[in-house]
Amino acid sequence: PTTDLAIIRAWWSARSLLAARWLIEHGFDPDQPGCEFDVLRAQAAA
């Protein structure tokens, strides 16, 4: 179960990084509350 959780967290981190790049390229701010950088911060704190 621990490995499964690590894989899921890694997938969400990768997804957030890719989404953040797209958001920035299209004029959006991924640092807004509840957006992609919040997901990355939550993963880093876990």
Buried (B, 14 or more C-beta within 10 A) or exposed (E): EEEEEEEEBEEBBEEBBEBBEEBEEEEBEBEEEEBBBBBBEEEEEE
